Every structure is written in C-alpha cells, then in structure tokens.
Amino acid sequence: MGLPVTRRRLISALFFASAISGIAGACSAQPASRTVDPQEGAVRAVVEAYLHGLKFNDVPSLRTAFWPDAKLLFVNKNGSLGQLSQEDWYKMFAGSAGKEEEGDLRISSVDITDNAASVKVIETYPKSIYVDYLNLLRLNGKWIVVNKIYTSRPR
C-alpha cells in the first residue's frame, strides 16, 4: 500500500530541499578560477608607459611603447579612414610637453594569445572620451604596440 503519509511527506520534503539546494548551489557557483598569464604584467607595463605618455605629454614614454612604424587609425568625420604616423602624432604633443592632462586613463581589458595581445584603454577627459584598441606583438621577447585604432566622442 505504500509509506504512511507522514513518511511520504518527509521524503518529499527532503527531496524538494535537496533539489532547491542543488539549484541554489549552481546559481551561486563561483566562476572558474582565472589562470593569470605570466605575460600579462609585461603587456600592462608597455600600456602603462603609453598611458603615462598621454597623461604627461611625454613623447619618450610613447616611443618606448610603440613600434616606430605603428599606425594610428581612426574614422574621420566624413566617414573615411584616418591615419597618423608616429612622427605626425608626436608633433601634436610638442606644445604641451610635460604638462599633466586632466582625466582618468585606464586599462579596461587585456587579451593575450601566445605572442599577440589586444588591450582596450578608456581615456575620460573633461570634454571627451577616447577608447583605444592597442594591438601588441612580442618581438624578440619584448612586447610593443604595433597598431592602434581609436574612437572619440564628446562627453
């Protein structure tokens, strides 16, 4: 005939509690632990030199971060491709050399695969926001920015 009613209720309650506990555990599970790439610190150091160069209009810092033939690419106001060489870009800093810029410059994300890396940087200035995507390669054991694309908008 089966189990008495109280025992059935107890088994049902235990089964229900076990199911809820499993669901709750799955929902609150911690993300898998992230293995830190030993190269991430080296990539971040190069990008920090770049950010220092921007913050203090410091061309020597920028030169340490960028491959000499790296291009800076962006979309012109008319929708066409804009491009700056390193030397043309550095000339833009001449009048403000050493002057600290107001703003918050930070690394938003770092993605590394073997000898290639991509870093997203967000620069928030009083009147504008820039988002840079830096592509780096590890050449002869040293990370260097080989390409930069960016966009900006008024704040």
C-alpha positions, 0 to 999 in steps of 0.5 A: 500500500505504500509509506504512511503519509507522514513518511511520504511527506518527509521524503518529499520534503527532503527531496524538494530541499535537496533539489532547491539546494542543488539549484541554489548551489549552481546559481551561486557557483563561483566562476572558474578560477582565472589562470593569470598569464605570466605575460600579462604584467609585461603587456600592462607595463608597455600600456602603462608607459603609453598611458603615462605618455598621454597623461604627461605629454611625454613623447619618450614614454610613447616611443618606448611603447610603440613600434616606430612604424605603428599606425594610428587609425581612426574614422574621420568625420566624413566617414573615411579612414584616418591615419597618423604616423608616429612622427605626425602624432608626436608633433601634436604633443610638442606644445604641451610637453610635460604638462599633466592632462586632466582625466582618468586613463585606464586599462579596461581589458587585456587579451593575450594569445601566445605572442599577440595581445589586444588591450582596450584603454578608456581615456575620460577627459573633461570634454571627451572620451577616447577608447583605444584598441592597442594591438601588441606583438612580442618581438624578440621577447619584448612586447610593443604596440604595433597598431592602434585604432581609436574612437572619440566622442564628446562627453 
